[in-house]
């Protein structure tokens, strides 16, 4: 189910709120959220609720065993078992077909006569990368001694499946939410802030991201696209993925507040970054910190010399790219950012443009990030080649997105979006007061979003595929 759908806004969400506040006493609220979260997830394909339950059960049992083990080797063994099971499930559903195709291709090059492994055409369960990492953090937190075992299976299952951030994050680690699962505050002010943040996130998705997606989709995949068309399409996708994912994260935070949960910030104006290092401290913060704490630092971080540090940065980003999707373009995207991070670390974690004014540094970093999104958005190496030809002007100057139909509105929103990411404060920096003017503006914004949803088919969030 989508947050930006009529079914969620006017059917499931009101039922969840009514049961949570009007019907059930406090001791049953986590159980109610658990049931509703499984309904929310099963709306797409009920069969994969069993997979979500399996991952949850693995880490719940492992967490108990880790806390009960009397020796370090025993704790390490149960952690290794949990991590291996989690990653095996994630690997099978997400990477089996990709790995089989790569192996079969290699065998064909070497003269093999038959496929080494069959292609199973496995459907990717929505949000599996997010909830596997989130569930796995429970076992890791208990092993490291920064969290205690959950009070019961229902509380832990509620944490893993919590519908506001189940599908696309933020990836909330267990120790960040453990106390709130037992006791959290509810207030009119918190609920009001949640509603406001949710509406702002909904507007980012429905009004901004979905509008500029018209320009992005028009350009990508066009074999003879010209210079201006390629650059406008790339700029459009750069804004689309920002407003799409940032909008989802805002909606998740807003919904969390409605039920008393406070989730961590996942975006901090990343396009205002003056270096790639700074960008990764601002973009998808929950994933960046997860990879840093559970991959980069265990690999050795920056403690084993310069060469090892560069390798650790590159390897972390390479695996981070692969986490996003089973495609060579994602691998290239991860390698691209890994190289930039390693080069910046060699020059003191700063931008190559640090001698210039900060606006120039921000502009240069934004260009690097844009070119990275080219790798991220391309569905194949062939499509990547077409876009590179267009960006280089090999097909002539060409035109931008046509002005007919929705063209004018899409162009206007593209320019508005560029202004917003550089000049405006982000959602976490806005302090909305419950004035009549603010409430009226939010109501108008919500009505506009609903009107767009009713007129057009709701589009999934980009990070659903990861």
KOLDRENNU-95671 format. One record per residue (C-alpha): z, x, y; residue in three letters; residue number from 1. Coordinates in Angstrom, 3 decimals. Example, Ala and Ser with C-alpha at 12.3 -4.5 7.8 and 13.67 -1.06 7.14 Angstrom:
% KOLDRENNU-95671
7.800, 12.300, -4.500, ALA, 1;
7.140, 13.670, -1.060, SER, 2;
END
This chain:
% KOLDRENNU-95671
0.000, 0.000, 0.000, UNK, 1;
-0.743, 1.179, 3.521, UNK, 2;
1.596, 1.082, 6.512, UNK, 3;
-1.418, 0.040, 8.567, UNK, 4;
-2.163, -3.033, 6.462, UNK, 5;
-1.524, -6.711, 7.015, UNK, 6;
0.217, -6.964, 3.613, UNK, 7;
2.798, -4.338, 4.519, UNK, 8;
3.453, -5.385, 8.112, UNK, 9;
3.774, -9.118, 7.507, UNK, 10;
4.724, -9.424, 3.839, UNK, 11;
6.504, -6.499, 2.193, UNK, 12;
8.350, -5.027, 5.193, UNK, 13;
9.930, -8.347, 6.274, UNK, 14;
11.072, -8.958, 2.679, UNK, 15;
12.608, -5.476, 2.457, UNK, 16;
14.426, -5.897, 5.771, UNK, 17;
15.678, -9.382, 4.887, UNK, 18;
17.058, -8.258, 1.553, UNK, 19;
18.575, -5.112, 3.054, UNK, 20;
20.387, -6.710, 5.999, UNK, 21;
20.782, -10.406, 5.222, UNK, 22;
21.239, -10.745, 1.469, UNK, 23;
22.613, -7.685, -0.253, UNK, 24;
26.030, -6.067, 0.355, UNK, 25;
26.085, -2.364, 1.215, UNK, 26;
26.746, -1.010, -2.329, UNK, 27;
23.435, -2.528, -3.501, UNK, 28;
21.230, -1.357, -0.656, UNK, 29;
20.027, 1.852, -2.299, UNK, 30;
19.124, -0.104, -5.416, UNK, 31;
17.186, -2.597, -3.300, UNK, 32;
15.281, 0.187, -1.559, UNK, 33;
14.543, 1.716, -4.980, UNK, 34;
13.026, -1.507, -6.303, UNK, 35;
11.018, -2.099, -3.130, UNK, 36;
9.774, 1.508, -3.109, UNK, 37;
8.419, 1.110, -6.630, UNK, 38;
6.704, -2.128, -5.598, UNK, 39;
5.229, -0.286, -2.617, UNK, 40;
3.991, 2.564, -4.819, UNK, 41;
2.854, 0.339, -7.677, UNK, 42;
0.723, -1.757, -5.327, UNK, 43;
-1.969, 0.915, -5.717, UNK, 44;
-1.684, 1.323, -9.512, UNK, 45;
1.444, 0.174, -11.323, UNK, 46;
0.793, 2.547, -14.225, UNK, 47;
1.714, 5.566, -12.110, UNK, 48;
5.206, 4.219, -11.443, UNK, 49;
6.040, 5.616, -14.886, UNK, 50;
4.914, 9.068, -13.711, UNK, 51;
7.148, 8.817, -10.655, UNK, 52;
10.024, 7.779, -12.923, UNK, 53;
9.335, 10.679, -15.301, UNK, 54;
9.444, 13.299, -12.526, UNK, 55;
12.635, 11.712, -11.186, UNK, 56;
14.300, 11.743, -14.610, UNK, 57;
13.393, 15.378, -15.280, UNK, 58;
15.084, 16.666, -12.132, UNK, 59;
18.039, 14.297, -12.405, UNK, 60;
18.867, 15.583, -15.890, UNK, 61;
18.147, 19.195, -14.900, UNK, 62;
20.391, 18.906, -11.846, UNK, 63;
23.286, 17.712, -13.981, UNK, 64;
22.750, 20.477, -16.514, UNK, 65;
22.520, 23.145, -13.815, UNK, 66;
25.827, 22.023, -12.284, UNK, 67;
27.516, 21.965, -15.726, UNK, 68;
26.222, 25.344, -16.911, UNK, 69;
28.893, 28.041, -16.947, UNK, 70;
26.619, 31.059, -16.817, UNK, 71;
23.978, 32.159, -14.369, UNK, 72;
21.427, 32.481, -17.154, UNK, 73;
22.152, 28.917, -18.231, UNK, 74;
21.643, 27.593, -14.704, UNK, 75;
18.490, 29.654, -14.332, UNK, 76;
17.156, 28.366, -17.651, UNK, 77;
17.583, 24.708, -16.690, UNK, 78;
16.019, 25.339, -13.283, UNK, 79;
13.052, 27.077, -14.889, UNK, 80;
12.635, 24.178, -17.324, UNK, 81;
12.655, 21.625, -14.500, UNK, 82;
10.249, 23.593, -12.307, UNK, 83;
7.873, 24.192, -15.221, UNK, 84;
7.861, 20.502, -16.150, UNK, 85;
7.305, 19.422, -12.535, UNK, 86;
4.515, 21.895, -11.914, UNK, 87;
2.892, 21.117, -15.280, UNK, 88;
2.685, 17.437, -14.371, UNK, 89;
1.335, 18.241, -10.919, UNK, 90;
-1.076, 20.808, -12.329, UNK, 91;
-2.486, 18.519, -14.999, UNK, 92;
-3.212, 15.578, -12.734, UNK, 93;
-4.348, 17.578, -9.750, UNK, 94;
-5.983, 20.717, -11.093, UNK, 95;
-7.087, 20.162, -14.695, UNK, 96;
-10.601, 18.971, -13.864, UNK, 97;
-10.985, 21.643, -11.169, UNK, 98;
-9.876, 24.385, -13.545, UNK, 99;
-12.001, 23.047, -16.398, UNK, 100;
-15.091, 22.931, -14.192, UNK, 101;
-14.465, 26.492, -12.963, UNK, 102;
-13.927, 27.780, -16.508, UNK, 103;
-17.023, 25.994, -17.795, UNK, 104;
-19.053, 27.402, -14.927, UNK, 105;
-17.841, 30.915, -15.691, UNK, 106;
-18.642, 30.451, -19.378, UNK, 107;
-22.141, 29.269, -18.469, UNK, 108;
-22.709, 32.356, -16.317, UNK, 109;
-21.569, 34.546, -19.206, UNK, 110;
-23.992, 32.840, -21.564, UNK, 111;
-21.789, 30.216, -23.215, UNK, 112;
-23.642, 27.336, -24.867, UNK, 113;
-21.073, 24.553, -24.610, UNK, 114;
-18.280, 23.490, -22.228, UNK, 115;
-15.033, 25.302, -22.931, UNK, 116;
-12.946, 22.348, -21.775, UNK, 117;
-13.959, 18.701, -21.351, UNK, 118;
-13.932, 17.131, -17.881, UNK, 119;
-11.498, 14.206, -18.064, UNK, 120;
-12.169, 12.692, -14.602, UNK, 121;
-8.448, 12.236, -14.027, UNK, 122;
-7.482, 9.880, -11.194, UNK, 123;
-5.144, 11.629, -8.762, UNK, 124;
-1.891, 9.662, -8.324, UNK, 125;
-1.280, 9.006, -4.632, UNK, 126;
1.386, 11.217, -3.096, UNK, 127;
2.054, 13.232, -6.255, UNK, 128;
2.170, 16.549, -4.371, UNK, 129;
4.814, 15.184, -2.031, UNK, 130;
7.160, 13.512, -4.482, UNK, 131;
6.968, 16.364, -7.020, UNK, 132;
8.020, 18.870, -4.338, UNK, 133;
10.710, 16.518, -3.079, UNK, 134;
12.140, 15.876, -6.543, UNK, 135;
11.975, 19.570, -7.421, UNK, 136;
14.015, 20.427, -4.328, UNK, 137;
16.977, 18.627, -5.941, UNK, 138;
17.144, 21.051, -8.866, UNK, 139;
16.600, 23.993, -6.521, UNK, 140;
19.311, 22.860, -4.077, UNK, 141;
21.868, 22.444, -6.871, UNK, 142;
20.980, 25.836, -8.356, UNK, 143;
21.450, 27.496, -4.970, UNK, 144;
24.759, 25.722, -4.439, UNK, 145;
23.742, 23.954, -1.228, UNK, 146;
24.000, 20.467, -2.759, UNK, 147;
26.089, 18.671, -5.338, UNK, 148;
24.665, 16.416, -8.068, UNK, 149;
23.828, 12.869, -7.037, UNK, 150;
26.530, 10.256, -7.555, UNK, 151;
24.236, 8.262, -9.807, UNK, 152;
20.677, 7.901, -11.004, UNK, 153;
19.955, 5.009, -8.637, UNK, 154;
20.872, 7.059, -5.567, UNK, 155;
18.728, 9.982, -6.693, UNK, 156;
15.792, 7.766, -7.675, UNK, 157;
16.068, 6.105, -4.260, UNK, 158;
15.859, 9.539, -2.626, UNK, 159;
12.721, 10.544, -4.553, UNK, 160;
10.892, 7.232, -4.142, UNK, 161;
12.045, 6.235, -0.658, UNK, 162;
8.963, 4.362, 0.518, UNK, 163;
8.840, 5.443, 4.192, UNK, 164;
8.019, 9.048, 3.191, UNK, 165;
7.000, 8.710, -0.463, UNK, 166;
3.233, 8.962, -0.036, UNK, 167;
2.689, 11.629, 2.627, UNK, 168;
5.996, 13.083, 3.665, UNK, 169;
7.783, 14.525, 5.439, UNK, 170;
9.054, 16.428, 2.397, UNK, 171;
12.779, 15.825, 2.799, UNK, 172;
14.865, 18.219, 0.725, UNK, 173;
17.813, 16.773, -1.123, UNK, 174;
20.565, 18.508, 0.836, UNK, 175;
19.117, 17.016, 4.043, UNK, 176;
19.534, 13.459, 2.784, UNK, 177;
22.411, 13.649, 0.270, UNK, 178;
25.093, 12.569, 2.741, UNK, 179;
22.959, 9.745, 4.119, UNK, 180;
22.432, 8.299, 0.647, UNK, 181;
26.201, 7.766, 0.463, UNK, 182;
26.941, 6.797, 4.028, UNK, 183;
24.675, 6.115, 6.988, UNK, 184;
25.066, 4.264, 10.226, UNK, 185;
23.110, 1.219, 11.345, UNK, 186;
22.905, 0.168, 14.957, UNK, 187;
20.741, -1.818, 17.306, UNK, 188;
19.887, 1.374, 19.204, UNK, 189;
18.775, 3.164, 16.023, UNK, 190;
16.715, 0.184, 14.876, UNK, 191;
15.131, -0.159, 18.314, UNK, 192;
14.193, 3.528, 18.324, UNK, 193;
12.766, 3.110, 14.838, UNK, 194;
10.576, 0.198, 15.890, UNK, 195;
9.300, 2.095, 18.940, UNK, 196;
8.481, 5.248, 16.957, UNK, 197;
6.792, 3.185, 14.249, UNK, 198;
4.564, 1.407, 16.779, UNK, 199;
3.616, 4.698, 18.446, UNK, 200;
2.703, 6.150, 15.054, UNK, 201;
0.719, 3.037, 14.147, UNK, 202;
-1.235, 3.343, 17.402, UNK, 203;
-1.982, 7.011, 16.690, UNK, 204;
-3.497, 6.027, 13.365, UNK, 205;
-5.270, 2.758, 14.162, UNK, 206;
-6.443, 3.344, 17.736, UNK, 207;
-6.906, 7.109, 17.944, UNK, 208;
-7.469, 8.605, 14.464, UNK, 209;
-9.658, 5.818, 13.080, UNK, 210;
-11.796, 5.754, 16.236, UNK, 211;
-12.608, 9.458, 16.338, UNK, 212;
-13.217, 9.397, 12.584, UNK, 213;
-16.535, 7.683, 13.379, UNK, 214;
-17.719, 10.856, 15.098, UNK, 215;
-16.320, 13.154, 12.399, UNK, 216;
-17.882, 11.202, 9.536, UNK, 217;
-21.203, 11.018, 11.375, UNK, 218;
-21.494, 14.809, 11.598, UNK, 219;
-20.089, 16.069, 8.318, UNK, 220;
-22.626, 15.862, 5.540, UNK, 221;
-25.652, 15.825, 7.854, UNK, 222;
-27.969, 18.589, 6.628, UNK, 223;
-29.827, 19.124, 9.903, UNK, 224;
-27.095, 18.591, 12.474, UNK, 225;
-27.554, 20.318, 15.810, UNK, 226;
-25.238, 22.464, 17.913, UNK, 227;
-23.630, 19.757, 20.049, UNK, 228;
-23.391, 17.332, 17.182, UNK, 229;
-21.634, 19.868, 14.957, UNK, 230;
-19.101, 20.861, 17.596, UNK, 231;
-18.311, 17.285, 18.634, UNK, 232;
-17.869, 16.265, 14.994, UNK, 233;
-15.555, 19.209, 14.366, UNK, 234;
-13.550, 18.404, 17.497, UNK, 235;
-13.334, 14.776, 16.365, UNK, 236;
-11.984, 15.752, 12.947, UNK, 237;
-9.521, 18.136, 14.590, UNK, 238;
-8.090, 15.154, 16.459, UNK, 239;
-8.460, 12.751, 13.528, UNK, 240;
-6.320, 14.765, 11.142, UNK, 241;
-3.699, 15.384, 13.825, UNK, 242;
-3.307, 11.752, 14.888, UNK, 243;
-3.658, 10.494, 11.309, UNK, 244;
-0.956, 12.705, 9.803, UNK, 245;
1.247, 12.800, 12.893, UNK, 246;
0.969, 9.008, 13.070, UNK, 247;
2.046, 8.645, 9.439, UNK, 248;
4.993, 10.989, 9.998, UNK, 249;
6.070, 8.979, 13.044, UNK, 250;
5.867, 5.743, 11.080, UNK, 251;
7.929, 7.314, 8.282, UNK, 252;
10.602, 8.418, 10.757, UNK, 253;
10.597, 5.005, 12.430, UNK, 254;
10.948, 3.143, 9.130, UNK, 255;
13.687, 5.537, 8.063, UNK, 256;
15.673, 4.708, 11.196, UNK, 257;
15.362, 0.985, 10.434, UNK, 258;
17.296, 1.641, 7.225, UNK, 259;
19.737, 4.140, 8.722, UNK, 260;
18.006, 7.355, 7.561, UNK, 261;
17.226, 10.252, 9.879, UNK, 262;
14.285, 12.325, 8.634, UNK, 263;
13.481, 15.796, 9.995, UNK, 264;
10.728, 16.371, 12.538, UNK, 265;
7.372, 17.154, 10.945, UNK, 266;
5.251, 17.872, 14.033, UNK, 267;
6.025, 19.600, 17.304, UNK, 268;
2.825, 19.576, 19.398, UNK, 269;
1.070, 22.097, 17.113, UNK, 270;
-2.115, 22.291, 19.208, UNK, 271;
-0.030, 23.740, 22.049, UNK, 272;
0.635, 26.841, 19.938, UNK, 273;
-0.250, 30.259, 21.335, UNK, 274;
-0.700, 31.885, 17.895, UNK, 275;
-1.333, 30.897, 14.282, UNK, 276;
2.209, 31.960, 13.428, UNK, 277;
3.518, 29.516, 16.023, UNK, 278;
1.085, 26.857, 14.786, UNK, 279;
2.637, 26.906, 11.315, UNK, 280;
6.074, 26.495, 12.841, UNK, 281;
4.854, 23.325, 14.514, UNK, 282;
2.362, 21.801, 12.039, UNK, 283;
3.632, 19.993, 8.907, UNK, 284;
7.024, 21.596, 9.415, UNK, 285;
8.544, 20.204, 6.215, UNK, 286;
5.826, 21.768, 4.016, UNK, 287;
5.829, 25.064, 5.939, UNK, 288;
9.594, 25.438, 5.546, UNK, 289;
9.434, 24.399, 1.860, UNK, 290;
6.806, 27.045, 1.116, UNK, 291;
8.710, 29.649, 3.127, UNK, 292;
12.037, 29.039, 1.356, UNK, 293;
10.719, 28.464, -2.162, UNK, 294;
7.679, 30.727, -2.334, UNK, 295;
7.392, 33.291, 0.468, UNK, 296;
11.032, 34.428, 0.414, UNK, 297;
11.331, 34.526, -3.423, UNK, 298;
8.148, 36.647, -3.473, UNK, 299;
10.002, 39.143, -1.315, UNK, 300;
9.262, 37.883, 2.177, UNK, 301;
9.181, 40.779, 4.615, UNK, 302;
11.816, 42.814, 2.763, UNK, 303;
9.546, 45.043, 0.677, UNK, 304;
7.370, 46.829, 3.189, UNK, 305;
4.396, 45.945, 5.321, UNK, 306;
1.804, 45.796, 2.567, UNK, 307;
3.905, 43.477, 0.432, UNK, 308;
4.640, 41.298, 3.454, UNK, 309;
0.916, 40.807, 4.128, UNK, 310;
0.335, 39.983, 0.468, UNK, 311;
3.215, 37.482, 0.428, UNK, 312;
1.888, 35.720, 3.524, UNK, 313;
-1.612, 35.579, 2.092, UNK, 314;
-0.445, 34.376, -1.343, UNK, 315;
1.794, 31.695, 0.180, UNK, 316;
-1.001, 30.290, 2.305, UNK, 317;
-3.509, 30.533, -0.546, UNK, 318;
-1.242, 28.419, -2.731, UNK, 319;
-0.536, 26.167, 0.243, UNK, 320;
-4.245, 25.545, 0.579, UNK, 321;
-4.526, 24.791, -3.129, UNK, 322;
-1.554, 22.402, -2.813, UNK, 323;
-3.677, 20.305, -0.473, UNK, 324;
-6.496, 19.814, -2.936, UNK, 325;
-8.367, 21.056, -5.980, UNK, 326;
-11.455, 22.371, -4.240, UNK, 327;
-12.804, 25.786, -3.308, UNK, 328;
-12.898, 24.709, 0.339, UNK, 329;
-9.104, 24.220, 0.287, UNK, 330;
-8.696, 27.633, -1.320, UNK, 331;
-10.826, 29.135, 1.451, UNK, 332;
-8.820, 27.266, 4.094, UNK, 333;
-5.561, 28.673, 2.710, UNK, 334;
-7.044, 32.181, 2.546, UNK, 335;
-8.346, 31.824, 6.112, UNK, 336;
-4.888, 31.042, 7.475, UNK, 337;
-3.282, 33.654, 5.240, UNK, 338;
-5.526, 36.335, 6.713, UNK, 339;
-4.731, 35.255, 10.271, UNK, 340;
-0.978, 35.234, 9.580, UNK, 341;
-1.163, 38.702, 8.027, UNK, 342;
-3.190, 40.056, 10.961, UNK, 343;
-0.759, 38.588, 13.480, UNK, 344;
2.206, 40.000, 11.574, UNK, 345;
0.566, 43.417, 11.803, UNK, 346;
0.504, 42.974, 15.575, UNK, 347;
4.069, 41.682, 15.908, UNK, 348;
3.671, 37.962, 15.037, UNK, 349;
1.856, 37.395, 18.314, UNK, 350;
-1.588, 36.273, 19.344, UNK, 351;
-4.343, 38.809, 19.915, UNK, 352;
-4.632, 37.180, 23.338, UNK, 353;
-0.982, 37.706, 24.321, UNK, 354;
-1.994, 39.830, 27.310, UNK, 355;
-3.732, 36.800, 28.758, UNK, 356;
-2.059, 33.755, 30.346, UNK, 357;
-0.580, 31.265, 27.869, UNK, 358;
-3.327, 28.634, 28.454, UNK, 359;
-5.912, 31.200, 27.263, UNK, 360;
-3.761, 31.979, 24.209, UNK, 361;
-3.480, 28.266, 23.426, UNK, 362;
-7.227, 27.789, 23.814, UNK, 363;
-8.015, 30.713, 21.520, UNK, 364;
-5.548, 29.520, 18.878, UNK, 365;
-6.956, 25.982, 19.073, UNK, 366;
-10.445, 27.358, 18.411, UNK, 367;
-9.194, 29.274, 15.347, UNK, 368;
-7.486, 26.135, 14.051, UNK, 369;
-10.634, 24.068, 14.664, UNK, 370;
-12.750, 26.456, 12.618, UNK, 371;
-10.150, 26.263, 9.884, UNK, 372;
-10.469, 22.462, 9.805, UNK, 373;
-14.164, 22.989, 9.091, UNK, 374;
-13.159, 24.434, 5.714, UNK, 375;
-10.568, 21.716, 5.197, UNK, 376;
-12.915, 18.792, 5.895, UNK, 377;
-16.018, 19.991, 4.055, UNK, 378;
-16.315, 18.310, 0.679, UNK, 379;
-18.430, 21.097, -0.801, UNK, 380;
-19.639, 24.601, -0.054, UNK, 381;
-23.088, 23.122, 0.636, UNK, 382;
-21.674, 20.808, 3.304, UNK, 383;
-19.762, 23.747, 4.750, UNK, 384;
-23.031, 25.686, 5.008, UNK, 385;
-24.763, 22.806, 6.829, UNK, 386;
-21.970, 22.593, 9.392, UNK, 387;
-21.925, 26.358, 9.919, UNK, 388;
-25.659, 26.267, 10.612, UNK, 389;
-25.111, 23.494, 13.141, UNK, 390;
-22.226, 25.263, 14.852, UNK, 391;
-24.336, 28.410, 15.146, UNK, 392;
-27.236, 26.456, 16.665, UNK, 393;
-29.699, 27.196, 13.845, UNK, 394;
-30.954, 23.594, 13.996, UNK, 395;
-31.310, 23.496, 17.774, UNK, 396;
-28.957, 22.092, 20.345, UNK, 397;
-29.161, 18.567, 18.983, UNK, 398;
-27.326, 15.543, 20.332, UNK, 399;
-23.764, 14.418, 20.027, UNK, 400;
-22.596, 11.128, 18.583, UNK, 401;
-24.877, 8.278, 19.820, UNK, 402;
-23.599, 6.056, 22.610, UNK, 403;
-24.766, 2.772, 21.100, UNK, 404;
-22.320, 0.250, 19.603, UNK, 405;
-18.878, 1.835, 19.277, UNK, 406;
-20.204, 5.141, 20.570, UNK, 407;
-18.873, 4.844, 24.118, UNK, 408;
-15.397, 3.848, 22.916, UNK, 409;
-15.335, 6.656, 20.335, UNK, 410;
-16.334, 9.229, 22.964, UNK, 411;
-13.729, 7.900, 25.403, UNK, 412;
-10.996, 8.105, 22.765, UNK, 413;
-12.144, 11.614, 21.815, UNK, 414;
-11.658, 12.771, 25.408, UNK, 415;
-8.371, 10.856, 25.682, UNK, 416;
-7.124, 12.481, 22.483, UNK, 417;
-7.957, 15.979, 23.721, UNK, 418;
-6.019, 15.293, 26.899, UNK, 419;
-3.051, 13.876, 24.985, UNK, 420;
-2.573, 16.791, 22.563, UNK, 421;
-2.476, 19.320, 25.395, UNK, 422;
-0.947, 17.437, 28.320, UNK, 423;
1.404, 14.820, 26.872, UNK, 424;
4.833, 15.059, 25.308, UNK, 425;
5.090, 14.385, 21.590, UNK, 426;
6.951, 11.433, 20.102, UNK, 427;
10.201, 13.365, 19.627, UNK, 428;
10.239, 14.340, 23.299, UNK, 429;
9.831, 10.782, 24.561, UNK, 430;
13.043, 8.988, 25.493, UNK, 431;
12.190, 5.319, 25.657, UNK, 432;
14.742, 3.105, 27.343, UNK, 433;
14.956, -0.540, 26.260, UNK, 434;
13.586, -1.836, 29.544, UNK, 435;
11.438, -4.936, 29.891, UNK, 436;
8.454, -2.764, 30.851, UNK, 437;
8.817, -0.471, 27.806, UNK, 438;
9.273, -3.381, 25.404, UNK, 439;
6.267, -5.173, 26.881, UNK, 440;
4.055, -2.096, 26.528, UNK, 441;
5.119, -1.611, 22.923, UNK, 442;
4.431, -5.270, 22.180, UNK, 443;
0.946, -5.026, 23.698, UNK, 444;
0.300, -1.851, 21.713, UNK, 445;
1.438, -3.506, 18.480, UNK, 446;
-0.700, -6.602, 19.065, UNK, 447;
-3.722, -4.394, 19.768, UNK, 448;
-3.128, -2.497, 16.513, UNK, 449;
-2.779, -5.717, 14.517, UNK, 450;
-5.982, -7.075, 16.054, UNK, 451;
-7.843, -3.929, 15.019, UNK, 452;
-6.361, -4.112, 11.508, UNK, 453;
-7.480, -7.738, 11.128, UNK, 454;
-10.984, -6.995, 12.412, UNK, 455;
-11.523, -3.860, 10.332, UNK, 456;
-10.661, -2.747, 6.831, UNK, 457;
-7.559, -0.539, 6.903, UNK, 458;
-8.416, 3.089, 6.173, UNK, 459;
-6.105, 5.232, 4.020, UNK, 460;
-4.236, 8.126, 5.562, UNK, 461;
-5.980, 11.458, 5.051, UNK, 462;
-2.969, 13.037, 3.357, UNK, 463;
-2.896, 10.301, 0.695, UNK, 464;
-5.434, 12.380, -1.244, UNK, 465;
-3.043, 15.328, -1.416, UNK, 466;
END
